[in-house]
Amino acid sequence: MIESGLKLGYAVTGHKAQGAGFDRVIAVIEDSPLCTKNWLYTAITRAKKDIRLAEMSNVEQVTKKLVSKRITQRLVPLIA
């Protein structure tokens, strides 16, 4: 478990997600030749409800904002 209280999740690349949709998306932007306008457009358009853009140094801060007590409380009985 990560210090911020988040548990294991799943990640896919922007191109692997092409054609799919997700309620919440965190797009991590880094200084890389692979991080192009086309990639960013693909990543952003995967989000149905919420998109967060983060730099590599900023990822932990962004993920903390996504934690919702309501969602956590609903999940506890399912994983207990």
SETORRO-356678 format. One line per 4 residues: their letters; for each residue x, y, z of N, C-alpha, C. Coordinates in steps of 0.05 Angstrom, whole numbers, m for minus. Last residue first. Layout:
N
a) X/Y/Z/X/Y/Z/X/Y/Z  ...
***
This chain:
80
ailp) m272/m125/59/m268/m135/86/m274/m165/88  m287/m105/11/m260/m117/13/m254/m129/40  m339/m86/18/m333/m105/m4/m306/m119/m2  m337/m50/60/m351/m75/63/m345/m96/41
vlrq) m304/m9/33/m295/m24/56/m310/m50/60  m330/20/m8/m313/m3/m15/m305/m20/9  m357/61/17/m373/41/2/m356/17/m4  m314/90/38/m334/78/56/m350/57/42
tirk) m290/108/m10/m276/91/8/m295/76/27  m330/142/m29/m322/119/m45/m308/99/m27  m330/180/12/m354/166/5/m348/140/m10  m279/201/12/m287/186/35/m312/169/28
svlk) m237/196/m44/m262/206/m34/m271/189/m10  m179/216/m75/m190/198/m54/m215/211/m43  m157/253/m108/m177/236/m119/m190/218/m99  m116/280/m82/m141/294/m86/m163/276/m97
ktvq) m74/244/m85/m87/249/m59/m114/262/m63  m57/249/m138/m72/225/m130/m86/228/m103  m29/297/m136/m53/295/m152/m70/271/m143  15/284/m104/m2/306/m96/m29/304/m111
evns) 41/245/m134/30/238/m108/10/259/m99  57/274/m181/38/252/m182/25/247/m155  96/312/m189/71/321/m177/51/298/m174  138/295/m218/144/304/m191/119/310/m176
meal) 113/286/m268/124/263/m252/128/271/m223  54/326/m270/82/321/m277/92/299/m260  m13/311/m289/7/314/m269/35/310/m281  m82/322/m296/m56/322/m310/m34/327/m288
ridk) m141/288/m291/m120/302/m276/m95/300/m292  m210/286/m304/m183/283/m315/m164/299/m298  m272/255/m300/m252/270/m286/m224/265/m299  m309/228/m334/m318/246/m313/m297/265/m303
kart) m284/201/m376/m312/206/m378/m321/228/m358  m223/203/m411/m237/209/m386/m266/215/m391  m198/199/m459/m207/173/m447/m224/179/m422  m179/247/m476/m205/240/m486/m214/212/m475
iaty) m128/249/m453/m149/266/m443/m176/256/m451  m99/211/m485/m102/207/m456/m126/223/m445  m102/235/m536/m113/208/m532/m118/204/m502  m75/283/m526/m103/284/m535/m116/257/m529
lwnk) m24/262/m514/m39/277/m493/m69/279/m500  m10/240/m563/m12/223/m540/m29/237/m518  m9/287/m594/m27/265/m601/m31/247/m577  32/316/m570/5/327/m570/m15/305/m576
tclp) 73/267/m534/67/286/m556/39/297/m553  116/234/m504/95/251/m494/90/273/m514  160/210/m525/135/196/m528/111/213/m519  204/239/m510/195/241/m538/168/228/m543
sdei) 192/270/m447/198/246/m462/189/250/m491  180/292/m389/197/302/m411/207/277/m426  111/274/m375/140/275/m369/155/285/m394  50/270/m345/65/283/m366/94/284/m358
vaiv) 0/225/m333/26/234/m323/43/244/m346  m66/231/m323/m46/230/m345/m20/242/m334  m115/196/m294/m92/213/m287/m72/209/m309  m184/193/m299/m159/188/m313/m138/207/m300
rdfg) m246/161/m286/m225/179/m277/m198/172/m290  m277/128/m320/m289/150/m305/m268/171/m297  m255/114/m387/m253/110/m358/m265/133/m343  m257/79/m449/m264/102/m433/m263/95/m403
agqa) m220/61/m509/m233/55/m483/m240/81/m469  m193/79/m553/m219/66/m557/m234/58/m532  m132/71/m522/m146/82/m545/m171/66/m550  m100/50/m484/m127/58/m476/m144/68/m499
khgt) m51/47/m509/m65/22/m502/m94/27/m495  m38/101/m509/m44/87/m535/m58/61/m530  m29/111/m455/m49/126/m470/m57/112/m495  m22/50/m418/m11/73/m432/m33/87/m447
vayg) m52/37/m355/m47/30/m383/m35/54/m396  m57/9/m290/m50/31/m307/m46/20/m336  m93/m4/m230/m83/m13/m256/m77/11/m273  m76/m6/m161/m95/m1/m183/m82/m11/m208
lklg) m69/m16/m92/m61/m24/m119/m83/m18/m139  m91/42/m54/m84/14/m58/m78/8/m87  m73/100/m18/m84/87/m42/m75/58/m43  m49/123/24/m73/108/30/m85/96/6
seim) 0/146/15/m23/164/13/m49/149/19  37/103/16/34/120/39/9/137/38  10/44/m15/25/69/m17/18/87/7  17/m23/0/0/0/0/18/25/0
***
